[in-house]
Amino acid sequence: MPPIVSLKTLLESGVHFGHRVNRRHPKMAPYIFTARNGIHIINLQLTQKALREAYNLIRDTVAKGGTVLFVGTKRQAQEIIAQEATRAGMPYVNYKWLGGMLTNWRTISQRIRYLEELERMRDSGELERLTKKEALMILRKIERLKARLSGIRTMTRLPDIVFVVDVCREETAIKEANRLNIPVVAMVDTNCDPTNVDYVIPSNDDAIRAIKLIVGLMADAVIEGKRLWEKEMAEKAQATPEVTSEALPEGEDVSDEELLGESTLAKIQAQQAQAQKASEEEARQAEATEVSDQAAASDQTAMAEASSATQGSDA
């Protein structure tokens, strides 16, 4: 399978530069190619392979309707994480990881709703009824919550994958993902422990160009996965009427028993017979009532004629 990025591009972006030799983590030794001027050089062939695996994983997960959470709170990564995650339409954390963002998601989602309520108060002019000090405190709280939660406001459930830029810095996020069995894809530099990372991308995690390249590739994987998802949904929508037309071909006679089933047809026939019997009984009662009314009218006429005859003889 061809690599998704060339060695030349990786070299130009500085992905191969690790940390100083004395800062190496022992478990990163398999990913180190050599050392030069006291700095470890990462094996970019392994980086290429890892990028292909991570790309395929993210693409296939999103193609099934999955979500990827982008995490990078270090200064060099903050803007890149926000831009690429927004481009891919995925949630992100780029300011500060709040403890429990995954393991205590219910509380975090309540804070998001609280932020939305404060913004509603601000936009509707309700803060004008408060004192200046109270209104200022609420405005500051809105800004603080937006900085911490704005990237995950659209996240309605736990993510299917967590992508991390700096393993050492985002240790809490990785531990929470591990507890919930959420796969972790991460850029891992030579000074970090890759033990808790499911998909290790050996890479320089300090250079802005390296971060932008790899985060951009993961965002591209999300976008491709979304296209596959939308294509599959469109095909399913088109296939639904075709299945219906195949089940009942035009012009072909289908018996009631084949269409409804024997037991259902028997119930319907019994209900129809009962309704017909009730209708006939109602008609008989109406006919009897009409005959009775006619007899009563005849008796009344006879009585009236007899009364008239009696009055005539008296006269």
DRENTORNU-920934 format. One line per 2 residues: number of its first residue (from 0); their letters; for each residue z, x, y of N, C-alpha, C, O. Coordinates in steps of 0.02 Angstrom, whole numbers, plus 50000, padded with zeros to 5 digits. Layout:
<sites>
NUM	a	Z,X,Y,Z,X,Y,Z,X,Y,Z,X,Y  ...
</sites>
This chain:
<sites>
0	mp	50000,50043,49940,50000,50000,50000,50000,50044,50062,50043,50088,50068  49954,50035,50109,49950,50078,50168,50011,50070,50213,50039,50016,50216
2	pi	50031,50124,50247,50088,50120,50293,50071,50077,50354,50013,50071,50373  50122,50047,50383,50110,50004,50441,50106,50044,50506,50087,50018,50558
4	vs	50125,50108,50502,50121,50152,50561,50106,50223,50537,50130,50243,50484  50068,50259,50575,50047,50327,50555,50102,50378,50569,50147,50366,50610
6	lk	50098,50435,50534,50145,50489,50546,50139,50516,50617,50189,50535,50648  50078,50517,50643,50067,50541,50711,50105,50497,50762,50136,50523,50808
8	tl	50102,50432,50752,50137,50386,50798,50213,50396,50793,50247,50396,50844  50237,50406,50732,50309,50418,50723,50330,50483,50756,50383,50486,50788
10	le	50289,50535,50749,50305,50599,50781,50304,50594,50857,50348,50621,50890  50253,50560,50883,50248,50553,50956,50306,50514,50986,50325,50524,51044
12	sg	50335,50469,50946,50391,50429,50970,50458,50463,50959,50510,50437,50980  50458,50521,50926,50520,50558,50916,50565,50529,50861,50625,50540,50861
14	vh	50535,50491,50816,50574,50460,50762,50605,50513,50716,50656,50500,50685  50574,50572,50712,50596,50623,50664,50657,50663,50686,50686,50698,50644
16	fg	50677,50659,50748,50734,50699,50772,50800,50667,50751,50816,50610,50769  50839,50706,50713,50906,50684,50695,50957,50715,50742,50941,50733,50798
18	hr	51020,50720,50718,51073,50750,50758,51082,50823,50739,51047,50849,50695  51128,50855,50771,51143,50925,50756,51167,50931,50684,51196,50885,50656
20	vn	51156,50989,50656,51172,51001,50586,51245,50988,50571,51261,50961,50518  51290,51006,50616,51361,50998,50603,51385,50926,50608,51443,50912,50593
22	rr	51341,50880,50627,51360,50809,50632,51329,50768,50575,51334,50706,50576  51298,50800,50528,51264,50764,50474,51313,50727,50429,51366,50753,50412
24	hp	51295,50665,50412,51334,50629,50361,51306,50648,50293,51246,50647,50283  51350,50665,50245,51325,50688,50179,51278,50639,50145,51232,50661,50110
26	km	51289,50574,50153,51248,50525,50118,51178,50517,50148,51136,50482,50121  51166,50550,50205,51099,50549,50234,51057,50609,50213,51000,50617,50234
28	ap	51086,50652,50171,51051,50712,50148,50983,50697,50116,50935,50734,50128  50976,50644,50074,50911,50631,50043,50855,50615,50092,50796,50621,50075
30	yi	50873,50596,50153,50823,50576,50202,50804,50632,50250,50762,50623,50294  50835,50691,50242,50824,50747,50287,50771,50794,50258,50774,50814,50200
32	ft	50722,50810,50299,50667,50853,50277,50685,50927,50285,50676,50967,50239  50710,50945,50344,50729,51014,50357,50772,51016,50420,50789,50964,50449
34	ar	50791,51076,50440,50828,51085,50502,50790,51134,50546,50763,51184,50522  50789,51120,50611,50753,51163,50658,50793,51170,50722,50810,51120,50753
36	ng	50808,51232,50740,50847,51246,50800,50914,51209,50800,50938,51185,50852  50944,51205,50741,51009,51174,50735,51008,51098,50734,51060,51066,50738
38	ih	50948,51068,50728,50941,50995,50728,50905,50974,50664,50855,51004,50644  50931,50923,50632,50899,50899,50570,50835,50861,50586,50831,50824,50635
40	ii	50786,50870,50543,50722,50835,50549,50717,50785,50492,50725,50802,50434  50705,50722,50510,50702,50668,50461,50635,50669,50424,50583,50684,50454
42	nl	50637,50653,50361,50576,50649,50320,50538,50585,50338,50559,50530,50319  50484,50592,50375,50448,50534,50401,50409,50496,50347,50392,50438,50356
44	ql	50395,50529,50292,50363,50493,50237,50410,50440,50208,50388,50385,50190  50474,50457,50204,50524,50407,50183,50532,50353,50236,50544,50294,50219
46	tq	50525,50372,50299,50529,50322,50353,50471,50274,50348,50480,50213,50356  50411,50300,50335,50352,50256,50326,50363,50206,50269,50351,50146,50277
48	ka	50387,50231,50213,50399,50187,50155,50452,50134,50171,50444,50076,50153  50506,50155,50205,50559,50108,50222,50535,50055,50271,50555,49997,50267
50	lr	50493,50076,50318,50466,50028,50367,50423,49975,50333,50426,49916,50350  50383,49996,50284,50341,49949,50248,50384,49899,50210,50370,49839,50211
52	ea	50437,49922,50177,50482,49878,50139,50517,49829,50186,50521,49769,50171  50542,49854,50242,50577,49811,50290,50529,49760,50320,50546,49702,50329
54	yn	50469,49783,50337,50418,49738,50366,50403,49681,50318,50401,49623,50338  50390,49698,50255,50374,49647,50205,50432,49598,50195,50421,49538,50189
56	li	50493,49625,50193,50551,49582,50183,50558,49532,50240,50567,49472,50229  50554,49556,50302,50562,49512,50360,50505,49462,50363,50516,49403,50376
58	rd	50444,49485,50352,50386,49439,50354,50393,49384,50302,50383,49325,50318  50410,49402,50241,50415,49352,50187,50473,49305,50198,50468,49245,50181
60	tv	50528,49330,50226,50586,49287,50239,50570,49235,50293,50586,49176,50286  50538,49258,50347,50520,49212,50401,50466,49163,50378,50464,49106,50400
62	ak	50421,49186,50333,50369,49142,50307,50397,49084,50267,50363,49034,50255  50460,49090,50245,50494,49037,50208,50540,48996,50254,50580,48956,50230
64	gg	50536,49008,50319,50578,48972,50367,50642,49007,50384,50687,48977,50413  50647,49072,50368,50709,49110,50381,50715,49133,50453,50669,49128,50493
66	tv	50775,49160,50468,50791,49184,50535,50816,49256,50532,50851,49275,50485  50797,49296,50582,50819,49366,50586,50860,49374,50650,50837,49356,50704
68	lf	50920,49402,50644,50962,49416,50702,50954,49490,50721,50968,49534,50680  50930,49503,50782,50922,49571,50807,50986,49594,50842,51011,49558,50886
70	vg	51012,49652,50823,51075,49676,50852,51066,49748,50877,51045,49792,50839  51081,49758,50940,51079,49825,50970,51114,49824,51037,51085,49802,51086
72	tk	51176,49848,51040,51215,49843,51101,51219,49908,51140,51247,49909,51195  51192,49962,51113,51194,50026,51149,51147,50023,51209,51098,49985,51208
74	rq	51161,50062,51260,51124,50057,51323,51049,50064,51313,51011,50027,51343  51028,50112,51272,50956,50124,51263,50920,50066,51229,50860,50057,51238
76	aq	50957,50026,51192,50926,49973,51152,50930,49904,51182,50893,49859,51162  50974,49894,51231,50989,49826,51256,50926,49790,51280,50912,49734,51258
78	ei	50889,49821,51324,50829,49787,51352,50775,49778,51299,50742,49726,51297  50766,49828,51257,50714,49823,51205,50730,49767,51156,50686,49728,51137
80	ia	50792,49763,51135,50813,49710,51088,50799,49641,51119,50772,49598,51085  50818,49632,51182,50808,49567,51214,50733,49550,51219,50713,49494,51205
82	qe	50692,49599,51239,50620,49587,51247,50586,49570,51181,50550,49521,51176  50598,49612,51130,50563,49603,51067,50588,49541,51029,50548,49506,50999
84	at	50653,49528,51030,50679,49468,50997,50653,49405,51030,50636,49356,50997  50650,49406,51097,50623,49349,51133,50549,49340,51117,50525,49283,51109
86	ra	50512,49395,51114,50440,49391,51096,50431,49360,51027,50383,49323,51015  50476,49377,50982,50471,49350,50914,50504,49282,50906,50497,49250,50854
88	gm	50539,49259,50958,50572,49194,50954,50632,49194,50908,50646,49145,50874  50669,49250,50907,50727,49257,50863,50790,49270,50904,50786,49295,50960
90	py	50849,49254,50877,50912,49267,50913,50928,49341,50915,50902,49380,50875  50971,49360,50962,50988,49431,50969,51057,49439,51000,51082,49394,51034
92	vn	51086,49498,50989,51149,49518,51022,51136,49586,51052,51123,49634,51015  51140,49591,51118,51126,49656,51150,51179,49675,51202,51171,49726,51236
94	yk	51233,49637,51207,51285,49654,51256,51348,49679,51221,51367,49737,51229  51379,49637,51182,51439,49656,51145,51445,49612,51084,51436,49551,51088
96	wl	51460,49643,51027,51470,49603,50966,51540,49574,50967,51589,49611,50966  51545,49508,50968,51610,49475,50966,51632,49469,50893,51593,49446,50851
98	gg	51693,49489,50879,51718,49483,50811,51714,49411,50786,51737,49365,50820  51685,49401,50728,51679,49333,50701,51614,49299,50717,51606,49240,50703
100	ml	51567,49335,50747,51502,49304,50764,51468,49276,50702,51430,49227,50706  51480,49306,50645,51452,49281,50582,51505,49248,50540,51497,49191,50517
102	tn	51561,49283,50529,51613,49257,50484,51650,49198,50514,51680,49159,50477  51649,49190,50579,51682,49133,50612,51632,49097,50657,51645,49084,50715
104	wr	51574,49083,50627,51519,49054,50666,51536,48987,50697,51511,48971,50751  51579,48947,50665,51596,48882,50693,51629,48889,50761,51612,48852,50808
106	ti	51675,48937,50768,51708,48947,50832,51658,48973,50884,51660,48952,50942  51614,49018,50864,51564,49044,50911,51518,48988,50935,51500,48986,50994
108	sq	51498,48943,50890,51455,48888,50910,51491,48841,50958,51460,48811,51002  51557,48835,50951,51596,48794,50998,51596,48827,51067,51593,48792,51118
110	ri	51599,48893,51070,51597,48928,51134,51528,48919,51167,51523,48915,51228  51477,48916,51127,51410,48903,51155,51407,48834,51186,51379,48826,51241
112	ry	51435,48785,51152,51437,48717,51181,51479,48715,51244,51464,48678,51292  51534,48754,51245,51576,48758,51304,51537,48787,51363,51543,48763,51419
114	le	51498,48839,51350,51455,48868,51402,51406,48817,51429,51396,48813,51489  51376,48778,51385,51328,48727,51406,51363,48674,51449,51333,48649,51497
116	el	51425,48657,51433,51462,48608,51473,51478,48636,51542,51472,48600,51592  51497,48699,51546,51511,48730,51612,51447,48732,51654,51450,48720,51714
118	er	51391,48748,51623,51328,48749,51660,51309,48679,51684,51281,48672,51738  51324,48629,51644,51310,48560,51665,51352,48542,51726,51327,48511,51773
120	mr	51416,48562,51726,51459,48550,51784,51432,48584,51846,51433,48556,51900  51409,48646,51837,51382,48683,51895,51319,48650,51922,51312,48643,51982
122	ds	51274,48630,51878,51210,48602,51899,51218,48532,51929,51179,48512,51972  51268,48494,51906,51278,48426,51931,51317,48423,51996,51325,48369,52025
124	ge	51343,48480,52018,51381,48481,52080,51455,48465,52073,51490,48457,52123  51479,48462,52011,51550,48446,52001,51596,48501,52026,51654,48488,52044
126	le	51571,48563,52028,51614,48618,52051,51630,48613,52125,51678,48642,52149  51589,48574,52163,51602,48567,52234,51666,48527,52248,51694,48532,52302
128	rl	51689,48489,52198,51750,48451,52207,51813,48494,52197,51868,48475,52215  51803,48553,52167,51859,48598,52154,51871,48644,52214,51831,48647,52260
130	tk	51927,48679,52212,51941,48729,52264,51893,48788,52255,51865,48797,52201  51886,48827,52306,51841,48885,52303,51862,48933,52248,51820,48962,52213
132	ke	51927,48942,52240,51952,48989,52190,51936,48964,52120,51914,49002,52077  51948,48898,52107,51934,48870,52041,51859,48873,52025,51839,48890,51969
134	al	51818,48856,52075,51745,48858,52064,51722,48929,52050,51679,48940,52007  51750,48978,52086,51730,49048,52076,51750,49072,52006,51712,49109,51974
136	mi	51808,49051,51983,51830,49071,51915,51784,49042,51862,51768,49076,51813  51762,48981,51872,51716,48950,51823,51648,48985,51824,51618,48996,51772
138	lr	51623,49001,51884,51559,49036,51890,51562,49105,51856,51514,49125,51823  51618,49139,51864,51625,49204,51831,51628,49196,51755,51601,49237,51718
140	ki	51661,49143,51734,51665,49131,51661,51596,49115,51633,51579,49137,51578  51555,49078,51671,51487,49063,51649,51447,49128,51641,51413,49137,51591
142	er	51452,49173,51690,51414,49235,51686,51438,49278,51627,51397,49310,51594  51503,49278,51615,51530,49318,51560,51507,49291,51493,51488,49329,51448
144	lk	51509,49225,51485,51488,49194,51422,51412,49202,51412,51390,49212,51356  51374,49197,51466,51301,49205,51460,51284,49276,51437,51238,49285,51397
146	ar	51319,49325,51464,51305,49395,51444,51318,49405,51370,51282,49443,51337  51369,49372,51343,51387,49382,51273,51351,49336,51225,51340,49353,51167
148	ls	51333,49276,51248,51307,49225,51202,51235,49204,51215,51207,49166,51175  51205,49227,51269,51138,49201,51286,51087,49213,51231,51042,49172,51222
150	gi	51093,49269,51196,51044,49285,51144,51048,49243,51082,51000,49238,51044  51106,49211,51070,51115,49171,51009,51122,49096,51025,51143,49058,50981
152	rt	51105,49076,51085,51112,49005,51103,51067,48960,51062,51083,48901,51051  51011,48986,51040,50964,48945,51001,50978,48950,50926,50944,48917,50887
154	mt	51026,48989,50906,51041,48998,50835,51085,48941,50811,51141,48933,50833  51059,48900,50766,51095,48841,50742,51130,48852,50675,51168,48810,50653
156	rl	51116,48908,50644,51148,48924,50579,51151,48999,50570,51124,49037,50611  51183,49022,50517,51187,49093,50504,51117,49121,50489,51075,49087,50460
158	pd	51104,49183,50510,51037,49213,50498,51027,49231,50425,51075,49236,50387  50965,49241,50406,50948,49261,50338,50945,49337,50332,50953,49364,50277
160	iv	50933,49371,50388,50931,49445,50389,50962,49467,50455,50953,49435,50507  50998,49523,50454,51023,49554,50515,50989,49622,50522,50993,49665,50478
162	fv	50956,49632,50580,50924,49696,50594,50966,49733,50646,50981,49705,50699  50984,49796,50631,51030,49834,50673,50998,49899,50695,50962,49931,50657
164	vd	51010,49918,50758,50982,49980,50784,51027,50040,50770,51003,50091,50746  51092,50035,50783,51137,50092,50774,51192,50072,50725,51235,50031,50742
166	vc	51192,50101,50666,51240,50083,50613,51311,50102,50633,51358,50065,50619  51319,50160,50664,51386,50182,50683,51417,50135,50736,51476,50119,50731
168	re	51378,50115,50784,51403,50073,50838,51414,50001,50815,51461,49968,50837  51371,49975,50772,51374,49905,50751,51409,49897,50683,51389,49855,50642
170	et	51460,49936,50672,51496,49934,50607,51525,49865,50592,51522,49842,50535  51552,49832,50643,51582,49766,50633,51530,49715,50613,51542,49675,50568
172	ai	51473,49716,50645,51419,49669,50629,51397,49679,50556,51385,49630,50521  51391,49741,50535,51369,49755,50466,51421,49732,50416,51403,49704,50364
174	ke	51485,49742,50430,51538,49720,50384,51537,49644,50377,51546,49618,50322  51527,49609,50433,51525,49535,50429,51465,49512,50388,51471,49466,50348
176	an	51408,49544,50398,51349,49526,50359,51360,49540,50285,51340,49501,50242  51393,49596,50269,51408,49613,50199,51453,49560,50167,51443,49541,50110
178	rl	51502,49537,50204,51549,49486,50178,51513,49421,50161,51532,49386,50115  51462,49406,50200,51425,49343,50190,51362,49353,50148,51321,49307,50141
180	ni	51353,49413,50120,51294,49429,50079,51228,49419,50116,51178,49398,50087  51229,49436,50181,51168,49433,50221,51137,49503,50220,51170,49551,50238
182	pv	51074,49511,50199,51043,49577,50196,51041,49610,50265,51028,49578,50316  51055,49676,50265,51055,49714,50327,50998,49764,50326,50992,49805,50280
184	va	50955,49760,50377,50902,49810,50387,50922,49850,50449,50938,49821,50501  50922,49917,50444,50949,49955,50500,50913,50022,50509,50891,50053,50461
186	mv	50910,50043,50573,50890,50111,50590,50951,50155,50580,51003,50144,50611  50946,50205,50536,51003,50247,50520,50988,50319,50537,50941,50349,50511
188	dt	51027,50347,50583,51018,50417,50603,51056,50463,50555,51092,50439,50511  51047,50528,50563,51076,50576,50515,51151,50581,50519,51182,50610,50475
190	nc	51182,50554,50572,51255,50558,50579,51291,50495,50554,51351,50490,50562  51254,50447,50525,51284,50383,50506,51287,50375,50430,51251,50407,50392
192	dp	51333,50330,50409,51342,50315,50338,51297,50256,50319,51306,50202,50346  51249,50266,50273,51203,50211,50255,51229,50167,50198,51192,50124,50174
194	tn	51292,50176,50177,51317,50142,50117,51311,50067,50121,51289,50035,50073  51329,50037,50178,51330,49964,50183,51265,49934,50208,51262,49874,50225
196	vd	51213,49974,50211,51147,49950,50234,51103,49938,50174,51094,49982,50132  51075,49878,50170,51033,49861,50112,50964,49893,50116,50936,49914,50065
198	yv	50936,49897,50176,50869,49926,50186,50874,49979,50241,50875,49963,50301  50878,50041,50220,50888,50097,50266,50821,50120,50294,50774,50134,50257
200	ip	50817,50123,50361,50758,50152,50395,50782,50217,50427,50809,50215,50482  50771,50274,50394,50794,50337,50424,50756,50351,50488,50694,50356,50488
202	sn	50792,50357,50543,50759,50362,50608,50807,50386,50662,50868,50377,50657  50779,50416,50712,50815,50430,50773,50833,50364,50806,50789,50324,50822
204	dd	50898,50351,50817,50918,50288,50847,50942,50296,50919,50974,50251,50946  50926,50354,50949,50947,50367,51018,50888,50368,51067,50896,50349,51126
206	ai	50830,50389,51045,50772,50393,51089,50743,50324,51102,50732,50285,51056  50730,50309,51165,50704,50243,51184,50637,50229,51152,50624,50174,51129
208	ra	50593,50280,51149,50527,50269,51120,50531,50254,51046,50494,50212,51020  50577,50287,51011,50585,50274,50939,50612,50204,50928,50590,50168,50883
210	ik	50661,50185,50968,50690,50117,50962,50636,50065,50975,50630,50016,50939  50598,50075,51029,50547,50025,51047,50494,50018,50992,50472,49963,50978
212	li	50475,50074,50962,50424,50072,50910,50448,50032,50850,50413,49987,50826  50507,50047,50825,50531,50016,50763,50552,49944,50774,50537,49900,50733
214	vg	50586,49930,50829,50605,49861,50844,50542,49819,50854,50539,49761,50833  50492,49848,50886,50428,49812,50896,50394,49796,50830,50365,49742,50823
216	lm	50397,49842,50782,50367,49829,50716,50403,49772,50680,50372,49730,50648  50469,49770,50686,50507,49716,50654,50492,49649,50688,50489,49597,50655
218	ad	50482,49650,50754,50462,49588,50789,50392,49566,50767,50380,49507,50760  50348,49614,50756,50281,49598,50731,50284,49565,50663,50247,49518,50648
220	av	50330,49589,50621,50339,49560,50554,50362,49487,50560,50339,49444,50522  50406,49473,50607,50429,49404,50618,50371,49360,50640,50362,49305,50614
222	ie	50331,49385,50687,50275,49346,50712,50224,49331,50657,50198,49275,50653  50210,49381,50615,50164,49369,50559,50193,49319,50510,50157,49275,50485
224	gk	50258,49324,50497,50290,49276,50453,50287,49205,50480,50278,49157,50442  50295,49198,50545,50290,49132,50576,50221,49102,50569,50213,49043,50557
226	rl	50170,49145,50576,50101,49120,50568,50091,49095,50496,50059,49042,50486  50116,49131,50448,50110,49110,50378,50147,49044,50366,50123,49000,50330
228	we	50206,49037,50397,50245,48975,50390,50208,48916,50420,50204,48863,50390  50180,48925,50480,50143,48871,50513,50081,48853,50473,50063,48794,50468
230	ke	50047,48903,50445,49987,48890,50405,50005,48850,50343,49969,48803,50325  50061,48868,50311,50082,48831,50251,50100,48759,50267,50083,48713,50230
232	ma	50135,48749,50324,50153,48681,50343,50091,48639,50359,50088,48580,50342  50041,48670,50391,49979,48634,50406,49942,48615,50343,49915,48559,50338
234	ek	49940,48660,50294,49907,48645,50230,49943,48589,50193,49910,48546,50163  50009,48588,50195,50047,48535,50162,50034,48468,50196,50027,48417,50162
236	aq	50030,48469,50263,50017,48407,50299,49948,48379,50283,49939,48318,50278  49899,48422,50273,49831,48400,50256,49827,48378,50184,49787,48333,50167
238	at	49867,48407,50140,49864,48391,50069,49896,48324,50053,49879,48294,50002  49941,48300,50094,49977,48237,50080,49931,48177,50074,49936,48142,50024
240	pe	49885,48163,50122,49840,48105,50114,49791,48113,50056,49771,48064,50025  49773,48176,50040,49727,48187,49984,49759,48167,49918,49726,48139,49875
242	vt	49823,48183,49911,49859,48165,49850,49862,48089,49843,49854,48063,49788  49874,48054,49899,49877,47981,49897,49811,47952,49876,49808,47905,49836
244	se	49756,47978,49904,49690,47951,49888,49671,47966,49816,49635,47926,49785  49694,48022,49789,49680,48037,49719,49720,47992,49673,49696,47974,49619
246	al	49780,47974,49693,49822,47932,49651,49793,47862,49645,49799,47830,49593  49762,47837,49699,49734,47770,49699,49661,47774,49723,49648,47762,49782
248	pe	49615,47791,49680,49544,47797,49701,49517,47731,49727,49534,47677,49703  49476,47738,49778,49448,47678,49810,49402,47641,49761,49361,47672,49728
250	ge	49410,47575,49758,49368,47533,49716,49391,47528,49644,49361,47491,49605  49443,47564,49624,49466,47563,49554,49522,47512,49548,49570,47514,49586
252	dv	49515,47466,49500,49565,47414,49490,49625,47443,49453,49618,47478,49403  49684,47427,49478,49746,47449,49447,49788,47387,49434,49801,47349,49480
254	sd	49810,47377,49372,49849,47318,49355,49918,47322,49387,49943,47376,49403  49949,47261,49397,50015,47259,49426,50066,47296,49383,50111,47330,49409
256	ee	50058,47291,49318,50105,47324,49272,50100,47400,49278,50151,47434,49276  50039,47427,49286,50030,47499,49294,50057,47523,49360,50084,47578,49366
258	ll	50049,47480,49411,50069,47500,49478,50145,47497,49488,50175,47542,49517  50176,47442,49462,50247,47430,49475,50292,47450,49417,50350,47467,49428
260	ge	50266,47448,49357,50309,47459,49299,50328,47392,49269,50332,47342,49304  50341,47392,49204,50353,47329,49168,50416,47294,49192,50416,47234,49204
262	st	50471,47331,49199,50535,47300,49218,50533,47273,49289,50558,47219,49303  50504,47313,49335,50499,47290,49405,50456,47228,49410,50472,47182,49447
264	la	50400,47226,49373,50355,47169,49374,50391,47107,49348,50381,47052,49375  50432,47114,49295,50468,47057,49266,50518,47029,49317,50525,46968,49322
266	ki	50552,47073,49354,50600,47050,49404,50564,47011,49459,50588,46959,49481  50508,47037,49481,50470,47003,49534,50446,46935,49511,50451,46886,49548
268	qa	50421,46931,49450,50397,46867,49423,50455,46817,49417,50445,46758,49431  50514,46840,49395,50572,46795,49389,50592,46769,49458,50609,46710,49465
270	qq	50591,46813,49508,50608,46792,49576,50558,46741,49602,50576,46692,49635  50494,46752,49588,50442,46705,49610,50451,46637,49576,50443,46586,49609
272	aq	50467,46636,49510,50478,46573,49474,50538,46535,49502,50536,46474,49510  50591,46573,49518,50650,46541,49546,50636,46512,49614,50660,46457,49631
274	aq	50598,46548,49654,50581,46523,49721,50537,46461,49716,50545,46414,49755  50490,46460,49668,50446,46402,49659,50487,46341,49637,50474,46285,49660
276	ka	50535,46351,49592,50577,46297,49567,50619,46267,49624,50626,46207,49629  50646,46311,49666,50685,46288,49723,50642,46248,49772,50664,46199,49800
278	se	50580,46271,49780,50534,46236,49826,50517,46166,49799,50514,46118,49838  50506,46161,49733,50491,46096,49703,50551,46049,49709,50542,45990,49723
280	ee	50610,46074,49698,50671,46033,49704,50680,46007,49775,50699,45950,49786  50665,46050,49822,50671,46030,49893,50620,45976,49909,50635,45930,49947
282	ar	50560,45982,49881,50508,45931,49893,50528,45864,49864,50517,45812,49894  50559,45865,49803,50581,45802,49772,50636,45769,49814,50636,45708,49823
284	qa	50682,45808,49839,50735,45780,49880,50707,45750,49944,50730,45698,49967  50657,45784,49973,50626,45758,50034,50590,45692,50021,50592,45646,50062
286	ea	50557,45687,49962,50521,45626,49944,50570,45568,49933,50557,45512,49955  50626,45583,49899,50677,45530,49887,50706,45506,49952,50719,45446,49961
288	te	50717,45551,49998,50745,45533,50064,50697,45488,50102,50717,45440,50134  50631,45505,50097,50581,45465,50131,50578,45394,50103,50572,45346,50141
290	vs	50581,45387,50035,50581,45320,50004,50641,45280,50025,50636,45220,50039  50699,45314,50028,50761,45279,50048,50756,45255,50119,50779,45200,50136
292	dq	50726,45298,50162,50719,45277,50233,50672,45218,50240,50684,45173,50280  50618,45217,50200,50571,45161,50203,50604,45096,50180,50593,45044,50210
294	aa	50645,45099,50127,50680,45039,50101,50728,45012,50153,50733,44952,50164  50763,45058,50186,50811,45037,50237,50774,45004,50295,50798,44954,50323
296	as	50717,45031,50313,50678,45002,50368,50653,44932,50349,50652,44887,50391  50632,44923,50285,50609,44858,50261,50664,44806,50263,50653,44749,50284
298	dq	50724,44826,50241,50782,44780,50243,50799,44759,50314,50815,44702,50328  50794,44808,50359,50810,44793,50429,50760,44744,50458,50779,44701,50498
300	ta	50697,44750,50439,50645,44703,50464,50656,44633,50437,50649,44584,50474  50673,44629,50373,50686,44563,50343,50745,44528,50375,50743,44468,50388
302	ma	50797,44566,50389,50856,44537,50422,50839,44513,50491,50864,44461,50513  50796,44550,50525,50777,44529,50593,50737,44465,50591,50746,44422,50634
304	ea	50692,44457,50542,50652,44397,50536,50696,44337,50519,50686,44282,50545  50744,44348,50474,50789,44293,50455,50830,44269,50514,50842,44210,50522
306	ss	50852,44317,50554,50892,44299,50612,50851,44259,50662,50876,44213,50694  50788,44276,50669,50744,44239,50716,50732,44169,50691,50730,44122,50731
308	at	50724,44160,50625,50712,44093,50597,50773,44049,50607,50766,43990,50622  50832,44076,50599,50894,44037,50608,50901,44014,50679,50920,43957,50692
310	qg	50886,44057,50725,50891,44039,50796,50841,43984,50814,50855,43941,50856  50782,43985,50781,50731,43934,50795,50753,43866,50769,50741,43816,50804
312	sd	50784,43861,50712,50806,43796,50685,50863,43768,50726,50867,43707,50734  50907,43810,50752,50962,43786,50793,50935,43756,50857,50962,43707,50883
314	a	50882,43784,50882,50853,43757,50944,50822,43690,50930,50795,43659,50975
</sites>
